[in-house]
Amino acid sequence: MKKNCEIVKDLLPLYLDKVCSKESNALVEEHLRTCKECQNYLEGLKYNVKTSSKKEKKIFKNFNKKIYLKILRNSVIITLIIVLVVASFGCVLGRSKVMEYNDKMSIEVYSNNKGREFTFESNISGIVEGVRINTTYDGVNTNLIFVHLKSTLREYLERKEEARIGTIINNLDYKMIDPKVKVRVYYTTEDLDKIKNASEEDLEDIIQNANLMFTEDLKTTKINCNLDGKDYEYSLTYYKVSDQIVDSVEDYSLPSELIRHIYSIYGDYDSVWFTGETATEVFSKTERYMISNGGSCTRTDIE
């Protein structure tokens, strides 16, 4: 009998897992009917399996809880990092700084019976600030105007290479700028408050490091063209530094075909040049038209 008990005890784990053969199952069940010891042994196995299962479930539950908390914590950390990065990037994009000078920047001057007003032209939008220093320059009473453009990285990235945006110059009281006093406009990256209180020596250093954008020195250039055996000429007067046109003479004598060509481009015609164009641009478009139609052009500077 003892021998049978040992065999049955070896089979009981398999019996509980229901992997015994039919013959083994029959043998175990036949033995269990009459053997109290093996019955107790089976109950012990069942208890151990149940207890073990509970422990495993508890361990697995605790493990899942730890994993969930870890994932939650990491998710919160990642979200905070993303928020901080986005916020920081937004701050960087929105933070203003003084732009370096570039060749798309220019000064437009508009005169009326009250005096002159200056507009800053650039392919970057932003805030243009200026300061005026009235002083003696080269022995002449002169208004030195220093300007700079403050823009954000977002505005810089959105700039249009060819577009020119007209912007008023803040902090300049144009009523105080006497039209009879000479004017020189410089672009600077220096702090404008520093310029206000600069000594003559420091002011000279600031001028040396700045970009001259405007003086009142004028230049007149005459363009002589020949097309189909007929001579045409007209002249433009413009500021030397900014190339801004001040006046034109005889531009109505240009070929009617050229006038119609300009009309087809701009939809209007008043003269051969338009507000915002430079003398260089006007000469170039006239020469291109003449040469493309078999003519020729020459320029003559008149001081």
C-alpha positions as MATLAB code, in Angstrom:
seq = 'MKKNCEIVKDLLPLYLDKVCSKESNALVEEHLRTCKECQNYLEGLKYNVKTSSKKEKKIFKNFNKKIYLKILRNSVIITLIIVLVVASFGCVLGRSKVMEYNDKMSIEVYSNNKGREFTFESNISGIVEGVRINTTYDGVNTNLIFVHLKSTLREYLERKEEARIGTIINNLDYKMIDPKVKVRVYYTTEDLDKIKNASEEDLEDIIQNANLMFTEDLKTTKINCNLDGKDYEYSLTYYKVSDQIVDSVEDYSLPSELIRHIYSIYGDYDSVWFTGETATEVFSKTERYMISNGGSCTRTDIE';
ca = [
       0.000    0.000    0.000;
       2.824    2.357    0.897;
       4.320    1.814   -2.488;
       1.025    2.698   -4.131;
       0.858    5.922   -2.056;
       4.274    7.036   -3.329;
       3.225    6.416   -6.924;
      -0.083    8.290   -6.424;
       1.662   11.242   -4.722;
       3.977   11.510   -7.725;
       0.944   11.558  -10.016;
      -1.159   14.011   -7.978;
       0.487   17.248   -9.349;
      -0.201   15.990  -12.874;
      -3.678   14.954  -11.804;
      -4.379   18.462  -10.508;
      -3.127   19.981  -13.789;
      -5.329   17.496  -15.685;
      -2.530   16.171  -17.824;
      -2.660   12.530  -16.713;
      -3.715    9.764  -19.073;
      -7.112    8.105  -18.580;
      -5.453    5.068  -16.998;
      -3.472    7.226  -14.537;
      -6.565    9.249  -13.670;
      -8.509    6.042  -12.945;
      -5.666    4.722  -10.805;
      -5.416    7.935   -8.740;
      -9.153    8.257   -8.215;
      -9.464    4.557   -7.221;
      -6.656    5.013   -4.673;
      -8.064    8.269   -3.264;
     -11.382    6.592   -2.377;
      -9.724    4.489    0.336;
      -6.494    6.388    1.238;
      -6.937    9.189    3.781;
      -3.230   10.050    3.693;
      -3.266   10.719   -0.079;
      -6.536   12.640    0.274;
      -4.841   14.956    2.803;
      -1.823   15.219    0.560;
      -4.062   16.262   -2.365;
      -5.785   18.906   -0.233;
      -2.364   20.240    0.740;
      -1.387   20.513   -2.921;
      -4.609   22.341   -3.711;
      -3.989   24.804   -0.857;
      -0.398   25.428   -1.978;
      -1.527   26.000   -5.558;
      -4.259   28.408   -4.422;
      -1.899   30.292   -2.087;
       0.777   30.421   -4.751;
      -1.727   31.730   -7.276;
      -2.794   34.512   -4.894;
       0.822   35.491   -4.264;
       1.526   35.506   -7.983;
      -1.531   37.646   -8.609;
      -0.496   40.057   -5.860;
       3.069   40.214   -7.144;
       1.827   40.755  -10.696;
      -0.629   43.406   -9.511;
       2.119   45.234   -7.593;
       4.395   44.914  -10.586;
       1.729   46.383  -12.894;
       1.143   49.206  -10.437;
       4.859   50.028  -10.353;
       5.059   49.926  -14.163;
       1.966   52.157  -14.449;
       3.354   54.673  -11.944;
       6.683   54.691  -13.744;
       5.013   55.217  -17.117;
       2.817   57.958  -15.628;
       5.810   59.663  -14.048;
       7.811   59.477  -17.293;
       4.816   60.764  -19.271;
       4.487   63.738  -16.927;
       8.227   64.442  -17.188;
       8.171   64.179  -20.990;
       5.095   66.431  -21.182;
       6.759   69.022  -18.956;
       9.912   68.887  -21.074;
       7.878   69.362  -24.257;
       5.984   72.289  -22.706;
       9.229   73.883  -21.546;
      10.883   73.380  -24.946;
       7.878   74.830  -26.790;
       7.671   77.740  -24.342;
      11.413   78.369  -24.614;
      11.268   78.192  -28.408;
       8.319   80.579  -28.377;
      10.281   82.970  -26.173;
      13.275   82.750  -28.502;
      11.069   83.375  -31.557;
       9.377   86.318  -29.869;
      12.434   87.937  -28.305;
      13.455   91.203  -29.978;
      17.045   92.045  -30.843;
      18.773   94.664  -32.938;
      19.277   93.397  -36.487;
      22.568   93.676  -38.307;
      22.603   96.048  -41.284;
      21.929   94.568  -44.730;
      21.731   95.964  -48.265;
      17.913   95.663  -48.311;
      17.709   98.499  -45.763;
      17.275  102.054  -46.978;
      15.910  105.442  -45.967;
      13.070  107.098  -47.897;
      12.670  110.860  -47.501;
       9.373  112.672  -48.014;
       9.289  116.461  -48.139;
       6.312  118.733  -47.661;
       5.658  122.304  -46.600;
       6.189  121.315  -42.958;
       9.598  119.767  -43.507;
      10.884  116.265  -44.134;
       9.929  112.859  -42.850;
      12.085  109.744  -42.954;
      10.820  106.218  -43.442;
      12.916  103.132  -42.860;
      12.626  100.545  -45.657;
      13.615   96.913  -45.100;
      12.716   93.332  -46.031;
      12.378   92.563  -42.296;
       9.413   93.816  -40.292;
       9.881   95.089  -36.770;
      10.226   98.266  -34.719;
      12.573  101.024  -35.918;
      13.908  103.368  -33.271;
      15.909  106.516  -33.769;
      17.723  109.263  -31.946;
      18.737  112.730  -33.209;
      21.924  114.535  -32.240;
      22.296  118.141  -33.361;
      25.985  118.937  -33.661;
      28.645  120.456  -35.875;
      29.805  117.960  -38.506;
      32.604  118.932  -40.922;
      32.107  122.529  -39.792;
      28.390  122.545  -40.648;
      25.387  122.498  -38.306;
      24.024  118.983  -38.837;
      21.328  116.688  -37.487;
      22.878  113.256  -37.029;
      20.131  110.630  -36.910;
      20.991  107.143  -35.677;
      18.480  104.343  -36.273;
      18.265  100.615  -35.763;
      15.712   97.896  -36.395;
      14.529   95.681  -33.569;
      12.979   92.478  -34.800;
      12.203   88.972  -33.574;
      13.567   85.689  -34.861;
      10.037   84.894  -36.097;
       9.904   88.125  -38.135;
      13.422   87.504  -39.424;
      12.548   83.984  -40.592;
       9.382   85.291  -42.271;
      11.235   88.046  -44.169;
      10.790   88.362  -47.914;
      14.041   88.743  -49.778;
      12.806   91.303  -52.324;
       9.960   92.992  -50.433;
      10.569   96.392  -48.893;
       8.495   97.295  -45.864;
       8.125  100.969  -44.969;
       8.331  101.627  -41.230;
       8.180  104.915  -39.365;
      11.112  105.770  -37.122;
       9.978  105.911  -33.503;
      11.194  108.523  -31.008;
      11.931  111.117  -33.713;
      10.050  114.400  -33.462;
      10.058  115.504  -37.085;
       8.795  118.963  -36.128;
      12.121  119.487  -34.389;
      14.122  118.592  -37.509;
      14.687  121.927  -39.200;
      14.581  121.389  -43.005;
      17.279  124.049  -43.379;
      19.732  121.985  -41.300;
      21.764  119.278  -43.017;
      20.844  115.677  -42.180;
      22.888  112.487  -42.080;
      21.225  109.158  -41.189;
      23.253  106.199  -39.889;
      22.321  102.615  -39.089;
      23.843  101.460  -35.820;
      23.592   98.474  -33.504;
      24.654  100.616  -30.540;
      22.298  101.368  -27.656;
      20.517  104.619  -28.567;
      20.527  105.887  -24.971;
      24.302  105.536  -25.013;
      24.445  107.658  -28.179;
      22.349  110.412  -26.558;
      24.972  110.888  -23.855;
      28.062  110.175  -25.956;
      31.046  112.498  -25.892;
      32.382  113.957  -29.159;
      35.128  111.325  -29.216;
      32.713  108.451  -28.559;
      30.284  109.847  -31.135;
      33.039  109.803  -33.743;
      33.758  106.146  -32.956;
      30.055  105.319  -33.239;
      29.911  107.036  -36.649;
      32.960  105.096  -37.847;
      31.283  101.797  -36.925;
      27.851  102.741  -38.332;
      26.481  102.427  -41.877;
      25.690  105.712  -43.637;
      22.142  105.412  -45.053;
      21.320  108.949  -46.138;
      22.868  112.326  -46.867;
      21.402  115.231  -48.811;
      24.129  115.119  -51.433;
      22.404  114.919  -54.828;
      23.541  113.449  -58.112;
      22.070  113.885  -61.599;
      22.545  111.334  -64.356;
      21.407  111.778  -67.949;
      20.601  108.760  -70.093;
      20.860  109.064  -73.887;
      19.228  106.349  -75.976;
      18.828  105.672  -79.677;
      16.037  103.498  -81.018;
      15.120  103.053  -84.697;
      17.325  105.992  -85.650;
      15.666  108.358  -83.171;
      17.407  109.891  -80.151;
      15.843  109.981  -76.697;
      17.176  111.469  -73.496;
      16.037  112.110  -69.970;
      17.692  112.657  -66.591;
      17.131  111.644  -63.008;
      18.214  113.538  -59.909;
      18.649  111.351  -56.835;
      20.366  111.135  -53.460;
      23.898  109.767  -53.791;
      23.751  107.475  -50.794;
      20.209  106.081  -50.846;
      19.724  106.235  -54.661;
      16.218  107.632  -53.982;
      14.859  109.642  -56.899;
      14.075  113.311  -56.258;
      13.189  114.552  -59.735;
      13.164  113.588  -63.409;
      13.311  115.641  -66.582;
      12.132  114.825  -70.117;
      10.867  111.368  -69.225;
       7.694  112.087  -71.224;
       9.821  112.245  -74.357;
      10.577  108.521  -74.139;
       9.149  106.189  -76.817;
       5.391  105.648  -76.577;
       6.080  101.892  -76.779;
       8.124  102.115  -73.588;
       5.360  104.107  -71.895;
       2.821  101.451  -72.901;
       5.268   98.782  -71.664;
       5.482  100.490  -68.258;
       1.687  100.859  -68.214;
       1.272   97.116  -68.890;
       3.498   96.310  -65.899;
       2.202   98.810  -63.366;
      -1.314   99.599  -64.617;
      -0.666  103.335  -64.382;
       1.690  105.906  -65.781;
       2.786  109.199  -64.330;
       6.481  109.163  -65.103;
       9.134  106.620  -65.942;
       9.717  105.991  -62.233;
       7.448  105.017  -59.364;
       7.540  105.654  -55.642;
       9.940  103.241  -53.995;
      12.079  102.677  -57.090;
      15.724  103.685  -57.131;
      17.549  105.514  -59.916;
      19.549  102.349  -60.642;
      16.329  100.339  -61.131;
      14.818  102.967  -63.440;
      17.927  103.263  -65.604;
      18.167   99.479  -65.810;
      14.567   98.921  -66.931;
      14.883  101.669  -69.576;
      18.137  100.263  -70.919;
      16.747   96.700  -70.983;
      13.785   97.858  -73.063;
      15.896   99.848  -75.505;
      18.556   97.161  -75.981;
      16.026   94.322  -76.277;
      14.406   96.277  -79.151;
      17.695   96.823  -80.982;
      18.556  100.225  -79.542;
      21.419  101.502  -77.375;
      21.872  103.660  -74.294;
      24.644  105.574  -72.540;
      24.705  107.328  -69.176;
      26.359  110.649  -68.325;
      26.761  111.899  -64.737;
      26.128  115.604  -64.201;
      27.499  116.906  -60.917;
];
